């Protein structure tokens, strides 16, 4: 009799434990399903933010299709905003199309030291180098994400946001074939000091630049000439690379520059080339670091007499197609934006 009572008591306890176990398992499964749902929606919001930030950075400059050389472009925040909104609204999250409020497209710049976005508005579009886009499903826009199971535990919806930053900063990397010329310019000749200067090719204390052979110690005059006329594609260069700089007339290379200038002048065109910038006051012999990239407008090439030189000036507010960001302000922006956050 006593054993029978004990068994019946155990059965009741087991039933309670089993019920609690089932309830716990169901609760855990409900939480897991809703967490998985939130993860998917968060990923969709992030993809839309990434696309919107890149679209905004591209729209800020909007390089005309087919552009091969550097081009003067004034950054346009209104265009960047419209481009971001168009791209984001073409995306969906949780099965619904997204809207992108104007306040969620923020203009500013990227602090390379702290690796952080700094909001600065667009009162001066020329100072804008980064576009931050925030996508959301919360009470502000698009509505919170409904929770189907954890509502039983008091949580019926959850607000989510995602953000991304597209960078269209100054030129820092010129890939192979980007057309970087075999001329280097001293740092003190870049904007705002964009006045005409001469690169004297005979050794002179007044030199403002020199030839360079990229990262190749053995490159000769014929190679320099071929880089100028495009027979040889320019090698890649990035800020921080050491390039082999050198003095000397290099007559055939200098004549090629003169021929290229004459050909463009006859067509009513300017002769603009992308050049690496080296430290001001540095020796024009041996290895020097690339401090940045600038656009040199060549206006005169003197191939005769005792003082042979290249004359020109550095252009401000340029965009170089195919070039990536990562350098200081030497007047030329990168035409290829990248994600930094």
ChimeraX attribute file (.defattr): number of C-alpha atoms within 10 A of each C-alpha:
attribute: neighborCount
match mode: 1-to-1
recipient: residues
	/A:1	5
	/A:2	6
	/A:3	8
	/A:4	9
	/A:5	10
	/A:6	10
	/A:7	10
	/A:8	11
	/A:9	11
	/A:10	12
	/A:11	12
	/A:12	11
	/A:13	11
	/A:14	12
	/A:15	11
	/A:16	12
	/A:17	12
	/A:18	12
	/A:19	12
	/A:20	12
	/A:21	12
	/A:22	12
	/A:23	12
	/A:24	12
	/A:25	12
	/A:26	13
	/A:27	16
	/A:28	13
	/A:29	14
	/A:30	19
	/A:31	18
	/A:32	14
	/A:33	16
	/A:34	20
	/A:35	14
	/A:36	12
	/A:37	16
	/A:38	20
	/A:39	13
	/A:40	14
	/A:41	21
	/A:42	22
	/A:43	13
	/A:44	19
	/A:45	26
	/A:46	21
	/A:47	19
	/A:48	28
	/A:49	29
	/A:50	26
	/A:51	21
	/A:52	34
	/A:53	35
	/A:54	28
	/A:55	25
	/A:56	36
	/A:57	33
	/A:58	23
	/A:59	20
	/A:60	28
	/A:61	25
	/A:62	19
	/A:63	19
	/A:64	10
	/A:65	7
	/A:66	7
	/A:67	11
	/A:68	13
	/A:69	17
	/A:70	25
	/A:71	20
	/A:72	15
	/A:73	17
	/A:74	14
	/A:75	21
	/A:76	18
	/A:77	25
	/A:78	14
	/A:79	17
	/A:80	25
	/A:81	27
	/A:82	17
	/A:83	21
	/A:84	30
	/A:85	23
	/A:86	16
	/A:87	20
	/A:88	25
	/A:89	15
	/A:90	13
	/A:91	19
	/A:92	16
	/A:93	21
	/A:94	16
	/A:95	9
	/A:96	10
	/A:97	12
	/A:98	23
	/A:99	19
	/A:100	24
	/A:101	16
	/A:102	12
	/A:103	9
	/A:104	16
	/A:105	25
	/A:106	23
	/A:107	27
	/A:108	21
	/A:109	23
	/A:110	23
	/A:111	12
	/A:112	12
	/A:113	6
	/A:114	7
	/A:115	10
	/A:116	13
	/A:117	23
	/A:118	15
	/A:119	15
	/A:120	15
	/A:121	16
	/A:122	16
	/A:123	10
	/A:124	12
	/A:125	17
	/A:126	13
	/A:127	15
	/A:128	24
	/A:129	25
	/A:130	29
	/A:131	33
	/A:132	29
	/A:133	32
	/A:134	23
	/A:135	29
	/A:136	29
	/A:137	22
	/A:138	15
	/A:139	12
	/A:140	10
	/A:141	16
	/A:142	18
	/A:143	15
	/A:144	17
	/A:145	22
	/A:146	17
	/A:147	19
	/A:148	15
	/A:149	18
	/A:150	20
	/A:151	14
	/A:152	11
	/A:153	10
	/A:154	8
	/A:155	12
	/A:156	14
	/A:157	17
	/A:158	14
	/A:159	17
	/A:160	18
	/A:161	16
	/A:162	18
	/A:163	20
	/A:164	23
	/A:165	30
	/A:166	28
	/A:167	30
	/A:168	29
	/A:169	27
	/A:170	27
	/A:171	32
	/A:172	25
	/A:173	23
	/A:174	26
	/A:175	16
	/A:176	14
	/A:177	14
	/A:178	20
	/A:179	25
	/A:180	26
	/A:181	25
	/A:182	23
	/A:183	23
	/A:184	30
	/A:185	30
	/A:186	20
	/A:187	23
	/A:188	16
	/A:189	21
	/A:190	24
	/A:191	18
	/A:192	12
	/A:193	13
	/A:194	16
	/A:195	12
	/A:196	13
	/A:197	18
	/A:198	21
	/A:199	24
	/A:200	22
	/A:201	23
	/A:202	16
	/A:203	15
	/A:204	11
	/A:205	8
	/A:206	10
	/A:207	20
	/A:208	23
	/A:209	28
	/A:210	27
	/A:211	24
	/A:212	28
	/A:213	23
	/A:214	25
	/A:215	16
	/A:216	13
	/A:217	13
	/A:218	8
	/A:219	13
	/A:220	13
	/A:221	17
	/A:222	13
	/A:223	15
	/A:224	25
	/A:225	21
	/A:226	17
	/A:227	22
	/A:228	23
	/A:229	16
	/A:230	13
	/A:231	10
	/A:232	14
	/A:233	16
	/A:234	22
	/A:235	18
	/A:236	16
	/A:237	22
	/A:238	22
	/A:239	21
	/A:240	15
	/A:241	17
	/A:242	18
	/A:243	21
	/A:244	21
	/A:245	25
	/A:246	20
	/A:247	20
	/A:248	14
	/A:249	20
	/A:250	17
	/A:251	16
	/A:252	15
	/A:253	22
	/A:254	22
	/A:255	17
	/A:256	19
	/A:257	22
	/A:258	18
	/A:259	14
	/A:260	16
	/A:261	20
	/A:262	18
	/A:263	14
	/A:264	13
	/A:265	13
	/A:266	9
	/A:267	8
	/A:268	9
	/A:269	11
	/A:270	15
	/A:271	19
	/A:272	21
	/A:273	20
	/A:274	25
	/A:275	22
	/A:276	30
	/A:277	25
	/A:278	27
	/A:279	15
	/A:280	14
	/A:281	13
	/A:282	14
	/A:283	16
	/A:284	22
	/A:285	14
	/A:286	13
	/A:287	18
	/A:288	20
	/A:289	18
	/A:290	24
	/A:291	23
	/A:292	29
	/A:293	34
	/A:294	34
	/A:295	30
	/A:296	27
	/A:297	18
	/A:298	22
	/A:299	18
	/A:300	16
	/A:301	22
	/A:302	17
	/A:303	18
	/A:304	10
	/A:305	7
	/A:306	8
	/A:307	13
	/A:308	20
	/A:309	22
	/A:310	22
	/A:311	18
	/A:312	20
	/A:313	22
	/A:314	27
	/A:315	23
	/A:316	21
	/A:317	18
	/A:318	24
	/A:319	28
	/A:320	28
	/A:321	22
	/A:322	21
	/A:323	27
	/A:324	23
	/A:325	23
	/A:326	20
	/A:327	22
	/A:328	18
	/A:329	19
	/A:330	26
	/A:331	21
	/A:332	32
	/A:333	34
	/A:334	28
	/A:335	25
	/A:336	22
	/A:337	25
	/A:338	20
	/A:339	16
	/A:340	17
	/A:341	15
